[in-house]
Amino acid sequence: MPIDRFFVTVSVGLLFEESGRYRMLPTIRAYVHSTLTLGDADLEALNRHFLDDLAAKEGDKVGAEGGAAAAARLKAEAANIEHLLKLACKP
């Protein structure tokens, strides 16, 4: 989402900040999930961000120096990672 549309979305209350993260209203999230169709390029970008970058890099830190912060970051993203894995498994 381009940055200007992001700020408009926040300013009208469709997204809100909570604990340092942006959240979407449940009704808006349900609508997006029911109407959004992700293409191969979209799924590839999500895979790259959540699995290649985040999970691989932060996962290696868990149990080592910086592990607490890495575990907290992964915990915060767990629902996003799980949803991505479910999307990847759909025929």
PETACOR-V168953 format. One record per residue. SS is DSSP state (helix for helix, strand for strand, loop for the rest). BURIAL is 1 if it has 24 or more other C-alpha atoms within 12 Angstrom, else 0. D_FIRST is the distance of its C-alpha to the first C-alpha in Angstrom with 2 decimals. Layout:
ss=SS burial=BURIAL d_first=D_FIRST
ss=SS burial=BURIAL d_first=D_FIRST
//
This chain:
ss=loop burial=0 d_first=0.00
ss=loop burial=0 d_first=3.81
ss=helix burial=0 d_first=6.33
ss=helix burial=0 d_first=8.30
ss=helix burial=0 d_first=6.53
ss=helix burial=0 d_first=6.27
ss=helix burial=0 d_first=9.91
ss=helix burial=0 d_first=10.92
ss=helix burial=0 d_first=10.03
ss=helix burial=0 d_first=12.11
ss=helix burial=0 d_first=14.72
ss=loop burial=0 d_first=15.56
ss=loop burial=0 d_first=15.97
ss=loop burial=0 d_first=13.63
ss=strand burial=0 d_first=12.62
ss=strand burial=0 d_first=15.38
ss=strand burial=0 d_first=16.53
ss=strand burial=0 d_first=19.39
ss=loop burial=0 d_first=21.32
ss=loop burial=0 d_first=18.80
ss=strand burial=0 d_first=15.95
ss=strand burial=0 d_first=13.35
ss=strand burial=0 d_first=14.54
ss=strand burial=0 d_first=13.72
ss=loop burial=0 d_first=16.71
ss=helix burial=0 d_first=18.71
ss=helix burial=0 d_first=18.97
ss=helix burial=0 d_first=15.25
ss=helix burial=0 d_first=14.93
ss=helix burial=0 d_first=17.92
ss=helix burial=0 d_first=16.62
ss=helix burial=0 d_first=13.40
ss=helix burial=0 d_first=15.76
ss=helix burial=0 d_first=18.24
ss=helix burial=0 d_first=16.25
ss=loop burial=0 d_first=13.51
ss=loop burial=0 d_first=15.08
ss=loop burial=0 d_first=13.89
ss=loop burial=0 d_first=15.38
ss=helix burial=0 d_first=17.30
ss=helix burial=0 d_first=14.81
ss=helix burial=0 d_first=12.17
ss=helix burial=0 d_first=15.11
ss=helix burial=0 d_first=16.28
ss=helix burial=0 d_first=13.19
ss=helix burial=1 d_first=13.44
ss=helix burial=1 d_first=17.18
ss=helix burial=0 d_first=17.00
ss=helix burial=0 d_first=15.04
ss=helix burial=1 d_first=16.95
ss=helix burial=1 d_first=20.25
ss=helix burial=0 d_first=20.98
ss=helix burial=0 d_first=19.61
ss=helix burial=1 d_first=19.73
ss=helix burial=1 d_first=22.54
ss=helix burial=0 d_first=24.70
ss=helix burial=0 d_first=24.65
ss=helix burial=1 d_first=24.83
ss=helix burial=1 d_first=27.16
ss=loop burial=0 d_first=29.68
ss=loop burial=0 d_first=29.97
ss=loop burial=0 d_first=30.93
ss=loop burial=0 d_first=34.69
ss=loop burial=0 d_first=34.83
ss=loop burial=0 d_first=34.26
ss=loop burial=0 d_first=30.89
ss=helix burial=0 d_first=30.91
ss=helix burial=0 d_first=30.49
ss=helix burial=0 d_first=27.18
ss=helix burial=0 d_first=26.00
ss=helix burial=1 d_first=27.22
ss=helix burial=0 d_first=25.49
ss=helix burial=1 d_first=22.10
ss=helix burial=1 d_first=22.75
ss=helix burial=0 d_first=23.99
ss=helix burial=0 d_first=20.85
ss=helix burial=1 d_first=18.79
ss=helix burial=0 d_first=21.57
ss=helix burial=0 d_first=20.13
ss=helix burial=0 d_first=16.88
ss=helix burial=1 d_first=19.22
ss=helix burial=0 d_first=21.59
ss=helix burial=0 d_first=19.12
ss=helix burial=1 d_first=18.00
ss=helix burial=0 d_first=21.73
ss=helix burial=0 d_first=22.46
ss=helix burial=0 d_first=19.94
ss=helix burial=0 d_first=21.57
ss=helix burial=0 d_first=24.96
ss=loop burial=0 d_first=24.45
ss=loop burial=0 d_first=26.47
//
